[in-house]
Amino acid sequence: MSRLAGGYPDGRGAVMDAAREHEVIVVGAGPAGATTATALARQGRDVLLLDRHTFPRDKICGDAISAGAVHIMRELGMADKIAAAEARGEFHRLDGMRLVSPSGHLIRAEFRRGVAGEDSYVAPRRYFDAVIHKQAVECGAQFVQAEVKEPLLEDGRVVGVLARQNGEVKAYRSRVVVGADGVTSTIMRHLRPEPAQHVDRHRAVALRAYIEDLELYPHEIEFFLYDEILPGYAWIFPAGDHVANIGLGMRLDVFRGLKKNLKQMLRDFLDMPAIRERLTRGGVVRDVASWQLNFGSQKRLQHAYDGALLVGDAAGFIDPLTGGGIYNGLVSGVLAADVIDGALRAGDVSRERLRAYERRCNEKMWSTMRKSYLYQRILMNYPSVVDAGIRYLGRHNGVAKTFLSKL
Ligand SMILES: Cc1cc2nc3c(=O)[nH]c(=O)nc-3n(C[C@H](O)[C@H](O)[C@H](O)COP(=O)(O)OP(=O)(O)OC[C@H]3O[C@@H](n4cnc5c(N)ncnc54)[C@H](O)[C@@H]3O)c2cc1C
């Protein structure tokens, strides 16, 4: 171990983890990071996966997992783990959805066997993330609990990270760093200059809680659109026969204009007659917490740097209509692993080479993001047509599938 020249900015001095340079360091072991690590480890790459938490851990989320995400997990070898989690009741299978318009029109749709014949689930993140994290480790990624403070830069190139482990700041070196540290990403904030970060109209806030005294449609997820939060929505996602994830989310600029408190808005939602009559004990909620979302609808964001890539929420890949980001997190993780593997083989981890990742993300996600942003603005600017639209679309089962495929 040697002291890093100049020491760490907090004056403590960083200890060099001089043992060796890794091929890839993935910062953040949520769905995007653990998927990147799994895919790279399966290709035989030497991966160090860092997270400030150990697993299992909670993450504020609606917990809805689309069939597309399940399909990617199966392709990465997780079929047995998914079946086991379902058998333990940790993954709760969905059969359909209900969408309620501002004046109470309801559309229902079934969606068993979606993308590639897979099912969709509600899976609390305590369980869901643990599955992919375990897979990454079993495939050979080395996991270390450490809080990353900043990327390590040399001549403008990312060559590793500084991270606090057991109270000590250490330097970990690698050929490539993947920022998978979520919406408040430390890696992203150091690499993307502030004027090039997300603006309020491409961001959202959302609140999530669990409720156990609500009569449920046990295998149907429910979305409620109403004037106050459009183009956002409130949700009830059953995570079992007697427990549901509930919450609401809306665009950040809309929220700022409302001058309201999210917890009060949740109480107001539970107080709506159609919901209140389903409460057996007045609405007992637990684990109430809020968090931010960055949409993939903002143009020209940089995701590739010299020696580094951003994936999942760190890049900002959440669908602007549904608020779903897990599927895109998994997609970006697989694409990142593929591009990194090629770059390492070619011995070139420059931004020029890694920009292939930006192009492939655009090919895979941009057209959906653009459409979702268009629908989102229609919901916001023409609320009077929402009811008519829902009545019309209600005759088409396809709308539910489209909505869910964007999670
Ligand atoms: C209220 C709410 C509801 C949502 N509902 C849904 C839904 O139902 N379905 C859906 O698909 N999406 C939903 N989303 C979006 C979804 O939660 C995210 O898109 C998804 O979690 C992104 O995964 P990720 O791996 O990129 O980031 P995260 O899941 O945020 O994981 C990031 C990881 O990085 C770690 N980390 C962060 N900083 C550091 C650091 N400095 N050092 C080390 N580790 C660090 C964290 O501990 C965490 O484990 C919701 C979001 C919110 C806020």
The ligand as an SDF file (V2000), in Angstrom:
LIG
                    3D

 53 58  0  0  0  0  0  0  0  0999 V2000
  -40.5060    6.1990   -6.7830 C   0  0  0  0  0  0  0  0  0  0  0  0
  -39.9460    5.4940   -8.0000 C   0  0  0  0  0  0  0  0  0  0  0  0
  -40.6720    4.4850   -8.6040 C   0  0  0  0  0  0  0  0  0  0  0  0
  -40.1240    3.7880   -9.6960 C   0  0  0  0  0  0  0  0  0  0  0  0
  -40.8140    2.7190  -10.1920 N   0  0  0  0  0  0  0  0  0  0  0  0
  -40.2790    1.9720  -11.1780 C   0  0  0  0  0  0  0  0  0  0  0  0
  -40.9200    0.7820  -11.6110 C   0  0  0  0  0  0  0  0  0  0  0  0
  -41.9690    0.3820  -11.0910 O   0  0  0  0  0  0  0  0  0  0  0  0
  -40.3500    0.0720  -12.6160 N   0  0  0  0  0  0  0  0  0  0  0  0
  -39.1900    0.4750  -13.2020 C   0  0  0  0  0  0  0  0  0  0  0  0
  -38.7200   -0.1900  -14.1430 O   0  0  0  0  0  0  0  0  0  0  0  0
  -38.5270    1.5720  -12.7770 N   0  0  0  0  0  0  0  0  0  0  0  0
  -39.0330    2.3150  -11.7650 C   0  0  0  0  0  0  0  0  0  0  0  0
  -38.3500    3.4090  -11.2850 N   0  0  0  0  0  0  0  0  0  0  0  0
  -37.0110    3.7070  -11.8420 C   0  0  0  0  0  0  0  0  0  0  0  0
  -35.9770    2.7010  -11.2900 C   0  0  0  0  0  0  0  0  0  0  0  0
  -36.0090    2.7090   -9.8840 O   0  0  0  0  0  0  0  0  0  0  0  0
  -34.5780    3.0400  -11.7760 C   0  0  0  0  0  0  0  0  0  0  0  0
  -34.6210    3.3230  -13.1490 O   0  0  0  0  0  0  0  0  0  0  0  0
  -33.5980    1.9030  -11.5300 C   0  0  0  0  0  0  0  0  0  0  0  0
  -33.4170    1.6850  -10.1610 O   0  0  0  0  0  0  0  0  0  0  0  0
  -32.2470    2.2190  -12.1770 C   0  0  0  0  0  0  0  0  0  0  0  0
  -31.2950    1.2490  -11.8480 O   0  0  0  0  0  0  0  0  0  0  0  0
  -29.7570    1.6520  -11.7100 P   0  0  0  0  0  0  0  0  0  0  0  0
  -29.0300    0.3890  -11.4680 O   0  0  0  0  0  0  0  0  0  0  0  0
  -29.3610    2.5300  -12.8210 O   0  0  0  0  0  0  0  0  0  0  0  0
  -29.6680    2.5890  -10.4090 O   0  0  0  0  0  0  0  0  0  0  0  0
  -30.0310    2.2750   -8.8980 P   0  0  0  0  0  0  0  0  0  0  0  0
  -31.0700    1.2380   -8.8110 O   0  0  0  0  0  0  0  0  0  0  0  0
  -30.2930    3.5830   -8.2590 O   0  0  0  0  0  0  0  0  0  0  0  0
  -28.6940    1.6550   -8.2980 O   0  0  0  0  0  0  0  0  0  0  0  0
  -27.5740    2.4690   -8.0590 C   0  0  0  0  0  0  0  0  0  0  0  0
  -26.6570    1.7690   -7.0550 C   0  0  0  0  0  0  0  0  0  0  0  0
  -25.4890    2.5770   -6.8990 O   0  0  0  0  0  0  0  0  0  0  0  0
  -25.1460    2.6260   -5.5390 C   0  0  0  0  0  0  0  0  0  0  0  0
  -24.4210    3.8870   -5.3280 N   0  0  0  0  0  0  0  0  0  0  0  0
  -24.8890    5.1410   -5.4660 C   0  0  0  0  0  0  0  0  0  0  0  0
  -23.9130    6.0430   -5.2170 N   0  0  0  0  0  0  0  0  0  0  0  0
  -22.8040    5.3080   -4.9180 C   0  0  0  0  0  0  0  0  0  0  0  0
  -21.4760    5.6660   -4.5770 C   0  0  0  0  0  0  0  0  0  0  0  0
  -21.0780    6.9400   -4.4980 N   0  0  0  0  0  0  0  0  0  0  0  0
  -20.5780    4.6740   -4.3240 N   0  0  0  0  0  0  0  0  0  0  0  0
  -20.9580    3.3660   -4.4000 C   0  0  0  0  0  0  0  0  0  0  0  0
  -22.2150    2.9820   -4.7200 N   0  0  0  0  0  0  0  0  0  0  0  0
  -23.1270    3.9420   -4.9810 C   0  0  0  0  0  0  0  0  0  0  0  0
  -26.4700    2.5680   -4.7910 C   0  0  0  0  0  0  0  0  0  0  0  0
  -26.2790    2.0870   -3.4700 O   0  0  0  0  0  0  0  0  0  0  0  0
  -27.2760    1.6050   -5.6810 C   0  0  0  0  0  0  0  0  0  0  0  0
  -27.1210    0.2670   -5.2490 O   0  0  0  0  0  0  0  0  0  0  0  0
  -38.8460    4.1390  -10.2080 C   0  0  0  0  0  0  0  0  0  0  0  0
  -38.1270    5.1900   -9.6280 C   0  0  0  0  0  0  0  0  0  0  0  0
  -38.6600    5.8620   -8.5380 C   0  0  0  0  0  0  0  0  0  0  0  0
  -37.8540    6.9560   -7.8890 C   0  0  0  0  0  0  0  0  0  0  0  0
  1  2  1  0
  2  3  1  0
  2 52  2  0
  3  4  2  0
  4  5  1  0
  4 50  1  0
  5  6  2  0
  6  7  1  0
  6 13  1  0
  7  8  2  0
  7  9  1  0
  9 10  1  0
 10 11  2  0
 10 12  1  0
 12 13  2  0
 13 14  1  0
 14 15  1  0
 14 50  1  0
 15 16  1  0
 16 17  1  0
 16 18  1  0
 18 19  1  0
 18 20  1  0
 20 21  1  0
 20 22  1  0
 22 23  1  0
 23 24  1  0
 24 25  2  0
 24 26  1  0
 24 27  1  0
 27 28  1  0
 28 29  2  0
 28 30  1  0
 28 31  1  0
 31 32  1  0
 32 33  1  0
 33 34  1  0
 33 48  1  0
 34 35  1  0
 35 36  1  0
 35 46  1  0
 36 37  1  0
 36 45  1  0
 37 38  2  0
 38 39  1  0
 39 40  1  0
 39 45  2  0
 40 41  1  0
 40 42  2  0
 42 43  1  0
 43 44  2  0
 44 45  1  0
 46 47  1  0
 46 48  1  0
 48 49  1  0
 50 51  2  0
 51 52  1  0
 52 53  1  0
M  END
$$$$
